[in-house]
Amino acid sequence: MFGYLKKGRPEVGNLLMGDVSQSYEDDFRIAIKTLQEFGGIPVTGVIDHATKELMKKKRCGRPDREPGEENGTRRKRFAVQGEKWKHTNLTWSWMMATFRPPPCSGAVIAIQTTLRHYTEQ
């Protein structure tokens, strides 16, 4: 679910796609170690108390590791073409004239926080 174990194919039961020579237990232990490393807790390879607490934390639902992110490296998701964008001032506005959220709404706060984050970089 969060990118630590390979996805199986339903038509072959629990067999995993790709390299099936490695046992499920080894894959599971590696997945636990990777989760522990990602979560910043001691890496033991077993589901101990710290791992259970880490697993209870709320998640956004996106995988911690996308397919192709082997050994902690991220897959390139863009192509560098042309020149760097020279603009440093960013302006924005609501595109739908009928949509005006109240000033204290979560949407406005989220946008302001995001823009502040990018301004500081």
C-alpha angles and dihedrals in degrees: 000000000000098000102267101108128047114250116251126223112245094216092062099041115225096351111121126229116251119009106026095169092085112080122246090241091058091048090049093049091049090049091051091049091049091049091049092049091048090048094049096239129126110292108235105143091231131093100254129163094279091051092050090051090049090050091052093059117107115263133201093229096244118116116262087219123034120212107277095033097116121169092005095300119131123228113245107255100183141043121233107227133159126350131331114270106261098203117104099173116077123195128185140180140177110273097205109069092205094054110084112153117203113266092250096048122124092246094058092045091049092050093046091049092049094048091047089052093053092044091058093054 
